Amino acid sequence: MLRWTVIFIILAIVAGIFGFGGIAAGAASIAKILFFIFLVLFVISLISGRSKV
């Protein structure tokens, strides 16, 4: 999921350089959403992945 976030950020940067503002904004918002989903899943996996002693 983090790989998709990086892909959409790169897409947003490239689209912004070439002047496609709408595409850049859309790709940036998708990247932001994917990043927050990644963070939530990462925290859940940290909490539930601990072994009980």
NULOLUM-385519 format. One record per residue (C-alpha): x, y, z. Coordinates in Angstrom, 1 decimal. Each point is the difference from the previous one (the first is absolute). Layout:
<rs>
R;X;Y;Z
...
</rs>
This chain:
<rs>
R;0.0;0.0;0.0
R;2.9;2.3;0.7
R;1.2;-0.6;-3.5
R;-3.3;1.2;-1.5
R;0.3;3.1;2.1
R;3.5;0.8;-1.4
R;-1.3;-0.7;-3.5
R;-2.9;2.5;0.4
R;2.3;2.6;1.5
R;2.4;-0.3;-2.9
R;-2.9;0.2;-2.4
R;-1.3;3.1;1.8
R;3.5;1.7;-0.3
R;0.3;-0.8;-3.7
R;-3.5;1.2;-0.7
R;0.7;3.1;1.9
R;3.2;0.7;-1.9
R;-1.8;-0.3;-3.3
R;-2.9;2.2;1.1
R;-2.8;-2.5;0.5
R;-1.3;1.4;3.2
R;-3.1;-2.1;0.3
R;1.8;-3.2;-0.6
R;2.7;1.0;2.5
R;-2.5;0.8;2.6
R;-1.9;-3.2;-0.5
R;3.2;-2.1;0.2
R;1.2;1.8;3.1
R;-3.3;-0.5;1.8
R;0.0;-3.7;-1.0
R;3.6;-0.3;1.3
R;-1.0;1.7;3.3
R;-2.9;-2.4;0.5
R;2.1;-3.0;-0.7
R;2.7;1.2;2.3
R;-2.5;0.4;2.9
R;-1.4;-3.5;-0.7
R;3.5;-1.4;0.1
R;0.7;1.7;3.3
R;-3.2;-1.4;1.6
R;0.7;-3.5;-1.2
R;3.6;0.3;1.2
R;-1.1;1.0;3.5
R;-2.6;-2.7;0.1
R;2.6;-2.6;-1.0
R;2.4;1.3;2.7
R;-2.6;-0.3;2.7
R;-1.4;-3.4;-1.0
R;3.3;-1.5;-1.0
R;1.6;0.0;3.5
R;0.4;-3.4;1.5
R;-1.3;-0.6;3.4
R;2.5;-1.2;2.6
</rs>
